[in-house]
Amino acid sequence: MNNHPSIKRVLEHRMFYQRSHPFRLLEKRLVDAFELERKVNESNFYKNQKNHSKRQFFVFVVTCLESYLQEICRLMIDKKVLSAKDFMKNRDIKDKIKGLKFDILDIVTINEKEINVSELISERLNFQNLKDIKAFCNLIEFDHYFKAINAEIKRGEIGRLALPRVQSKKSMEEFVKMIAREKNKSLKNLKISHALTLTIIKYMYQKMDLDKEKIFGTIEMGIWIRHKIVHKAVDINIKDWQVFSFLMATIQLCAIVQEIFNIKKEEINISGENLLSFIP
């Protein structure tokens, strides 16, 4: 059956859905990728081979970002945090949604395959494009929640599902000393363990002072680099600081989006409980 391209993409991608814990999956993928990239960088490979590893790291991280945002977008619609009407109110997104025009055979497939509205909408957004990422962030009131979340992080009061509590000053000092000890070892013998890599990743989204403009600017840089590598085969020379910076921006953006999802879910549950309490 020759279905609408959006229906085809939904059916093709269904096997890769990770609805239960998309942020945990993202974290695992980034830890594994970062650990591998560091090991390559600290090996005896030639400089051009190490740089090739960095380029592949950027390609993979952008894919992880896209996959996470698509999944959380679906979850927000399924959990009633967002509705199809919300997407139609956003001028940067509504034209893409309005472009979903189906014939009778498409509708038959949608019914038979039990395709949800959330699947169709998330497939219309291009999360490898900063414009669509920002449009989605505007939809979930990113700016409003960002200020509150950043204030909580500074005070060490994050205690929800997505973000663990910020470590105490003493434990942070121990963390810095641990990193310093690792750095003092010879590069040839340095092996960053999985646990240490995970600690570094977690620290990245517990950073005491998040900078929204820097996050989006770095995400834009990463997407641009990925585009030049994938579509132009450009031999870009990537620095270590760019690897760290892009990884940190990605994990911070996704952690904040996850936290917004958690907050909005709580707000819906509280609202629902209040309504029920007035039912005689």
TORKOL-622477 format. One record per residue (C-alpha): residue number from 0; x, y, z; residue in one letter. Coordinates in steps of 0.001 Angstrom, whole numbers, plus 524288, in hexadecimal, padded with zeros to 5 digits. Example, Ala and Ser with C-alpha at 12.3 -4.5 7.8 and 13.67 -1.06 7.14 Angstrom:
2
+--------+-------+-------+-------+-------+
! lumkol !     u !     v !     w ! milum !
+--------+-------+-------+-------+-------+
!      0 ! 8300C ! 7EE6C ! 81E78 !     A !
!      1 ! 83566 ! 7FBDC ! 81BE4 !     S !
+--------+-------+-------+-------+-------+
END
This chain:
280
+--------+-------+-------+-------+-------+
! lumkol !     u !     v !     w ! milum !
+--------+-------+-------+-------+-------+
!      0 ! 80000 ! 80000 ! 80000 !     M !
!      1 ! 80566 ! 80D4A ! 7FBF6 !     N !
!      2 ! 8032A ! 81500 ! 80871 !     N !
!      3 ! 80635 ! 82307 ! 80C25 !     H !
!      4 ! 814E8 ! 82507 ! 80F02 !     P !
!      5 ! 811EC ! 8288A ! 81D35 !     S !
!      6 ! 80AA8 ! 81BB1 ! 81F28 !     I !
!      7 ! 81612 ! 8143A ! 8193C !     K !
!      8 ! 81FB5 ! 81ADD ! 8225C !     R !
!      9 ! 81741 ! 81817 ! 82E44 !     V !
!     10 ! 81669 ! 809A1 ! 82AF8 !     L !
!     11 ! 824EF ! 808C7 ! 827D3 !     E !
!     12 ! 82904 ! 80F54 ! 83489 !     H !
!     13 ! 81FAA ! 80868 ! 83DBE !     R !
!     14 ! 8293F ! 7FD74 ! 840BE !     M !
!     15 ! 832D4 ! 80777 ! 8461D !     F !
!     16 ! 8297B ! 80E16 ! 84FA1 !     Y !
!     17 ! 82DF4 ! 80EC9 ! 85DC9 !     Q !
!     18 ! 821FA ! 813F5 ! 864AB !     R !
!     19 ! 8252E ! 80FDA ! 87299 !     S !
!     20 ! 83161 ! 817A2 ! 875DC !     H !
!     21 ! 83655 ! 81FA2 ! 86A3D !     P !
!     22 ! 83F68 ! 827E5 ! 872A8 !     F !
!     23 ! 845E7 ! 81C02 ! 878C1 !     R !
!     24 ! 847F6 ! 81654 ! 86B46 !     L !
!     25 ! 84DB1 ! 82335 ! 86689 !     L !
!     26 ! 856D1 ! 82391 ! 87229 !     E !
!     27 ! 85B6D ! 8159D ! 86FA3 !     K !
!     28 ! 85DE3 ! 8184E ! 8613F !     R !
!     29 ! 8659B ! 824A2 ! 8641A !     L !
!     30 ! 86DA5 ! 81E23 ! 86EC3 !     V !
!     31 ! 8714B ! 812E2 ! 865B4 !     D !
!     32 ! 87496 ! 81C04 ! 85A64 !     A !
!     33 ! 87C82 ! 82563 ! 862C1 !     F !
!     34 ! 88408 ! 81A7B ! 8694A !     E !
!     35 ! 887A6 ! 814BC ! 85C0F !     L !
!     36 ! 88B8E ! 821FA ! 8566B !     E !
!     37 ! 8943D ! 824C1 ! 86232 !     R !
!     38 ! 89AE5 ! 81794 ! 86126 !     K !
!     39 ! 89DB3 ! 819D9 ! 852CB !     V !
!     40 ! 8A2C1 ! 82784 ! 855C4 !     N !
!     41 ! 8ABEE ! 82250 ! 86036 !     E !
!     42 ! 8B107 ! 81735 ! 857C3 !     S !
!     43 ! 8BCBE ! 8168A ! 84EBC !     N !
!     44 ! 8B48F ! 81894 ! 84285 !     F !
!     45 ! 8B8C4 ! 822A0 ! 83884 !     Y !
!     46 ! 8B37D ! 8306F ! 839BC !     K !
!     47 ! 8AA9F ! 82F2B ! 82DD6 !     N !
!     48 ! 8A4E8 ! 82284 ! 83359 !     Q !
!     49 ! 8A1F3 ! 8292E ! 84043 !     K !
!     50 ! 89B8A ! 83466 ! 8391F !     N !
!     51 ! 89343 ! 82AD9 ! 83156 !     H !
!     52 ! 88E96 ! 8254C ! 83E57 !     S !
!     53 ! 88A83 ! 832F6 ! 842B3 !     K !
!     54 ! 8830C ! 8351C ! 8360B !     R !
!     55 ! 87B8A ! 82865 ! 837DD !     Q !
!     56 ! 878E6 ! 82C4D ! 845F2 !     F !
!     57 ! 87240 ! 838C9 ! 84161 !     F !
!     58 ! 869F2 ! 83161 ! 8378B !     V !
!     59 ! 8659A ! 827B8 ! 841FB !     F !
!     60 ! 8628F ! 8320C ! 84C53 !     V !
!     61 ! 859F7 ! 839CF ! 842EE !     V !
!     62 ! 852A0 ! 82D2B ! 83FF8 !     T !
!     63 ! 85100 ! 82AB1 ! 84E9A !     C !
!     64 ! 84BBF ! 8387B ! 8504B !     L !
!     65 ! 84207 ! 836AE ! 84530 !     E !
!     66 ! 83D9F ! 82969 ! 84A3C !     S !
!     67 ! 83B92 ! 82E67 ! 85817 !     Y !
!     68 ! 833E2 ! 83A83 ! 8540A !     L !
!     69 ! 82B10 ! 83291 ! 84B09 !     Q !
!     70 ! 82851 ! 828F2 ! 855F6 !     E !
!     71 ! 825A0 ! 83344 ! 86052 !     I !
!     72 ! 81CF7 ! 83A77 ! 856A0 !     C !
!     73 ! 814D3 ! 82E18 ! 854E0 !     R !
!     74 ! 81438 ! 82BF9 ! 86389 !     L !
!     75 ! 80FBE ! 839DF ! 86629 !     M !
!     76 ! 80455 ! 8382D ! 85CE3 !     I !
!     77 ! 800E0 ! 82A88 ! 861C5 !     D !
!     78 ! 80149 ! 82F1E ! 87007 !     K !
!     79 ! 7F8C9 ! 83B0D ! 86CD9 !     K !
!     80 ! 803B0 ! 84499 ! 8700B !     V !
!     81 ! 80220 ! 849DE ! 8623A !     L !
!     82 ! 7F6EC ! 848BB ! 85891 !     S !
!     83 ! 7F5FC ! 84962 ! 849C0 !     A !
!     84 ! 7EF74 ! 856B2 ! 84B6F !     K !
!     85 ! 7FB96 ! 85BB0 ! 85272 !     D !
!     86 ! 803DC ! 85876 ! 84684 !     F !
!     87 ! 7FA39 ! 85F67 ! 83DAB !     M !
!     88 ! 7FB90 ! 86BD5 ! 845BE !     K !
!     89 ! 80A29 ! 86C72 ! 84351 !     N !
!     90 ! 80CC7 ! 873B1 ! 836A2 !     R !
!     91 ! 819D0 ! 86CCF ! 83468 !     D !
!     92 ! 81395 ! 85F52 ! 83545 !     I !
!     93 ! 80574 ! 86073 ! 830AB !     K !
!     94 ! 808AF ! 860A6 ! 8221D !     D !
!     95 ! 80F9A ! 8539B ! 82396 !     K !
!     96 ! 803E8 ! 84DD3 ! 82AAF !     I !
!     97 ! 7FA52 ! 85375 ! 820CE !     K !
!     98 ! 80221 ! 84C7F ! 81644 !     G !
!     99 ! 7FD30 ! 83F6C ! 81B8C !     L !
!    100 ! 7F2B0 ! 83C6A ! 81178 !     K !
!    101 ! 7EE33 ! 82E56 ! 8104B !     F !
!    102 ! 7E5DE ! 8270D ! 80681 !     D !
!    103 ! 7DC63 ! 81C2F ! 80A19 !     I !
!    104 ! 7E6C3 ! 81173 ! 808DC !     L !
!    105 ! 7EF92 ! 818F6 ! 81230 !     D !
!    106 ! 7E47B ! 819B8 ! 81C08 !     I !
!    107 ! 7E257 ! 80B0A ! 81ACE !     V !
!    108 ! 7F0BD ! 808AA ! 81DCC !     T !
!    109 ! 7F06D ! 8121D ! 82951 !     I !
!    110 ! 7E4F6 ! 80A9A ! 82F1F !     N !
!    111 ! 7EA7E ! 7FD22 ! 82C53 !     E !
!    112 ! 7F7FF ! 8004A ! 831B7 !     K !
!    113 ! 7F27B ! 80852 ! 83D0F !     E !
!    114 ! 7FB18 ! 813F3 ! 839C5 !     I !
!    115 ! 7FA0A ! 81EB3 ! 843E5 !     N !
!    116 ! 7F966 ! 82D4E ! 841A3 !     V !
!    117 ! 805E5 ! 82E67 ! 849A8 !     S !
!    118 ! 80D32 ! 825D2 ! 83FFC !     E !
!    119 ! 808C2 ! 82DBC ! 83442 !     L !
!    120 ! 80BFA ! 83AE6 ! 83A67 !     I !
!    121 ! 8196E ! 8370A ! 83F94 !     S !
!    122 ! 81D38 ! 831C9 ! 83224 !     E !
!    123 ! 81A08 ! 83EED ! 82BF8 !     R !
!    124 ! 823F2 ! 8462A ! 8345A !     L !
!    125 ! 83231 ! 84638 ! 83063 !     N !
!    126 ! 83A0B ! 84594 ! 83CF1 !     F !
!    127 ! 846BB ! 846A1 ! 83558 !     Q !
!    128 ! 842C2 ! 85494 ! 83273 !     N !
!    129 ! 844AD ! 85F12 ! 83CD6 !     L !
!    130 ! 8388A ! 8666F ! 83854 !     K !
!    131 ! 82FC8 ! 85ABC ! 83B15 !     D !
!    132 ! 836B2 ! 85802 ! 847F9 !     I !
!    133 ! 8346A ! 86609 ! 84C5F !     K !
!    134 ! 82650 ! 865A3 ! 847B1 !     A !
!    135 ! 823E5 ! 85974 ! 84FD8 !     F !
!    136 ! 82A9B ! 85FC6 ! 85B80 !     C !
!    137 ! 821D7 ! 86BB4 ! 85A1B !     N !
!    138 ! 81628 ! 862A3 ! 85A01 !     L !
!    139 ! 819D4 ! 85CBA ! 86728 !     I !
!    140 ! 81CB0 ! 86A3A ! 86CFF !     E !
!    141 ! 82B32 ! 8678C ! 86DC2 !     F !
!    142 ! 82EEE ! 87571 ! 871A1 !     D !
!    143 ! 8252A ! 875D2 ! 87CD1 !     H !
!    144 ! 8294A ! 868D3 ! 882B4 !     Y !
!    145 ! 837B7 ! 86AC8 ! 87FCA !     F !
!    146 ! 838AE ! 875FD ! 88979 !     K !
!    147 ! 83220 ! 86E38 ! 89449 !     A !
!    148 ! 83A24 ! 861EF ! 891A3 !     I !
!    149 ! 846DF ! 8698E ! 89112 !     N !
!    150 ! 84393 ! 8700C ! 89E0C !     A !
!    151 ! 840F7 ! 862AF ! 8A41E !     E !
!    152 ! 84DD0 ! 85D66 ! 89EF8 !     I !
!    153 ! 85532 ! 868F3 ! 8A4CB !     K !
!    154 ! 84EB1 ! 8668E ! 8B1FD !     R !
!    155 ! 850DE ! 857E3 ! 8B112 !     G !
!    156 ! 8424C ! 85533 ! 8B1FB !     E !
!    157 ! 84059 ! 84CB9 ! 8A5FE !     I !
!    158 ! 839EC ! 84049 ! 8AAAD !     G !
!    159 ! 830CB ! 83C0E ! 89FCD !     R !
!    160 ! 831A5 ! 83070 ! 896BC !     L !
!    161 ! 83AFD ! 835BE ! 88C7D !     A !
!    162 ! 84578 ! 83CF7 ! 89400 !     L !
!    163 ! 84C1F ! 8377C ! 8A00A !     P !
!    164 ! 84F5C ! 840F2 ! 8AADB !     R !
!    165 ! 85B12 ! 8499C ! 8A891 !     V !
!    166 ! 86686 ! 8444A ! 8B007 !     Q !
!    167 ! 86AE9 ! 84B51 ! 8BC4C !     S !
!    168 ! 87685 ! 85485 ! 8BBD3 !     K !
!    169 ! 87EE8 ! 84A5D ! 8C29F !     K !
!    170 ! 87B4C ! 83F69 ! 8B938 !     S !
!    171 ! 87D54 ! 8488E ! 8ADAD !     M !
!    172 ! 88B09 ! 84B75 ! 8B2B6 !     E !
!    173 ! 88D90 ! 83CD7 ! 8B363 !     E !
!    174 ! 8887F ! 83B7D ! 8A57B !     F !
!    175 ! 891D5 ! 8460B ! 8A0A2 !     V !
!    176 ! 89D2D ! 83F61 ! 8A7AA !     K !
!    177 ! 89993 ! 83257 ! 8A177 !     M !
!    178 ! 899B0 ! 8384F ! 893D8 !     I !
!    179 ! 8A6B8 ! 83EDB ! 896E1 !     A !
!    180 ! 8AC94 ! 831DC ! 89B13 !     R !
!    181 ! 8A83F ! 82BAD ! 88E57 !     E !
!    182 ! 8ADE9 ! 836E5 ! 8867F !     K !
!    183 ! 8BAED ! 835D6 ! 88D74 !     N !
!    184 ! 8BCCC ! 82804 ! 8888A !     K !
!    185 ! 8C417 ! 82650 ! 87BD5 !     S !
!    186 ! 8BB08 ! 826F9 ! 87021 !     L !
!    187 ! 8C035 ! 81A0A ! 86B3C !     K !
!    188 ! 8BB7D ! 812D8 ! 87761 !     N !
!    189 ! 8AF5A ! 81AEB ! 87A15 !     L !
!    190 ! 8A2D9 ! 812E4 ! 87A01 !     K !
!    191 ! 8963C ! 819F0 ! 87D32 !     I !
!    192 ! 88D8E ! 80FC7 ! 883A7 !     S !
!    193 ! 87F2B ! 80E84 ! 8807C !     H !
!    194 ! 87BC3 ! 81345 ! 88E33 !     A !
!    195 ! 88444 ! 81F5A ! 88CCB !     L !
!    196 ! 87E7A ! 8224B ! 87F76 !     T !
!    197 ! 870C8 ! 82126 ! 88525 !     L !
!    198 ! 874C0 ! 82A57 ! 89038 !     T !
!    199 ! 879B1 ! 83456 ! 88665 !     I !
!    200 ! 86D0B ! 83381 ! 87E93 !     I !
!    201 ! 864B0 ! 83527 ! 88ACB !     K !
!    202 ! 86CCE ! 840D6 ! 88F03 !     Y !
!    203 ! 86A1F ! 84728 ! 881DC !     M !
!    204 ! 85BA1 ! 84866 ! 884C0 !     Y !
!    205 ! 85DB2 ! 84C0A ! 892E9 !     Q !
!    206 ! 865E3 ! 857CF ! 88EFE !     K !
!    207 ! 863A6 ! 862C8 ! 89886 !     M !
!    208 ! 860BD ! 86D8E ! 88EBE !     D !
!    209 ! 85A35 ! 869C8 ! 881FA !     L !
!    210 ! 85B60 ! 8734E ! 87696 !     D !
!    211 ! 84FE5 ! 871F6 ! 86D4A !     K !
!    212 ! 855DD ! 87988 ! 86202 !     E !
!    213 ! 8627F ! 871D7 ! 8630F !     K !
!    214 ! 85AE0 ! 86506 ! 86302 !     I !
!    215 ! 8537D ! 86852 ! 85682 !     F !
!    216 ! 85F76 ! 86E5B ! 85028 !     G !
!    217 ! 8676D ! 8621C ! 852B0 !     T !
!    218 ! 85C67 ! 85956 ! 84DD8 !     I !
!    219 ! 85C26 ! 8616B ! 84151 !     E !
!    220 ! 86AE8 ! 85F9A ! 83FDB !     M !
!    221 ! 86985 ! 850D1 ! 84184 !     G !
!    222 ! 85E8D ! 84FD3 ! 837A4 !     I !
!    223 ! 8666F ! 857F0 ! 82DE5 !     W !
!    224 ! 87260 ! 84F2E ! 82F98 !     I !
!    225 ! 86A19 ! 842F3 ! 82E02 !     R !
!    226 ! 863FA ! 84873 ! 82187 !     H !
!    227 ! 87146 ! 84B63 ! 81B7E !     K !
!    228 ! 8763B ! 83DC3 ! 81EDB !     I !
!    229 ! 86A58 ! 83610 ! 81A44 !     V !
!    230 ! 86638 ! 83DDB ! 80E50 !     H !
!    231 ! 87304 ! 843E8 ! 809B3 !     K !
!    232 ! 87D1D ! 83A2D ! 80ED4 !     A !
!    233 ! 884EA ! 845BB ! 813EE !     V !
!    234 ! 8914B ! 84230 ! 81B50 !     D !
!    235 ! 88EC9 ! 84B0F ! 826F6 !     I !
!    236 ! 89938 ! 84C13 ! 8315A !     N !
!    237 ! 891F7 ! 84AD1 ! 83E51 !     I !
!    238 ! 8982C ! 84F1A ! 84B1A !     K !
!    239 ! 896C9 ! 8483F ! 85834 !     D !
!    240 ! 88FB4 ! 853F4 ! 85E14 !     W !
!    241 ! 88580 ! 85305 ! 85337 !     Q !
!    242 ! 882E9 ! 844C3 ! 856B0 !     V !
!    243 ! 880F7 ! 84823 ! 86512 !     F !
!    244 ! 87926 ! 85467 ! 86205 !     S !
!    245 ! 86FB6 ! 84DC3 ! 85893 !     F !
!    246 ! 86DCB ! 84222 ! 86191 !     L !
!    247 ! 86AF4 ! 84B06 ! 86D13 !     M !
!    248 ! 86161 ! 85379 ! 8655D !     A !
!    249 ! 85A29 ! 84774 ! 8606C !     T !
!    250 ! 858BA ! 84127 ! 86DBD !     I !
!    251 ! 854CF ! 84E1B ! 873F1 !     Q !
!    252 ! 84A59 ! 85117 ! 869D0 !     L !
!    253 ! 84480 ! 8437E ! 86AC3 !     C !
!    254 ! 84517 ! 84361 ! 879A6 !     A !
!    255 ! 83DC1 ! 8504B ! 87A33 !     I !
!    256 ! 8337D ! 84B8A ! 8706E !     V !
!    257 ! 831EA ! 83F1C ! 87876 !     Q !
!    258 ! 8306F ! 84715 ! 884D4 !     E !
!    259 ! 8261C ! 84FAC ! 87E68 !     I !
!    260 ! 81ECC ! 84355 ! 87A77 !     F !
!    261 ! 81F61 ! 83E71 ! 88889 !     N !
!    262 ! 81AA8 ! 84B7D ! 88DFB !     I !
!    263 ! 80F6E ! 84C5D ! 8844F !     K !
!    264 ! 80B4F ! 83E69 ! 88754 !     K !
!    265 ! 80B01 ! 841C5 ! 895C2 !     E !
!    266 ! 802FD ! 84DF9 ! 892FD !     E !
!    267 ! 7F923 ! 845E2 ! 88B50 !     I !
!    268 ! 7F838 ! 83BB0 ! 89629 !     N !
!    269 ! 7F656 ! 84620 ! 8A096 !     I !
!    270 ! 7EBE6 ! 84CBC ! 89853 !     S !
!    271 ! 7E50D ! 83FC2 ! 8965C !     G !
!    272 ! 7E539 ! 83CBE ! 8A4EE !     E !
!    273 ! 7DF83 ! 84A1C ! 8A80D !     N !
!    274 ! 7D489 ! 84842 ! 89E51 !     L !
!    275 ! 7D156 ! 83ADA ! 8A3B4 !     L !
!    276 ! 7D0BB ! 8402F ! 8B17C !     S !
!    277 ! 7C524 ! 848C5 ! 8ADC4 !     F !
!    278 ! 7BD49 ! 83D85 ! 8A80C !     I !
!    279 ! 7B26A ! 839FF ! 8B1DF !     P !
+--------+-------+-------+-------+-------+
END
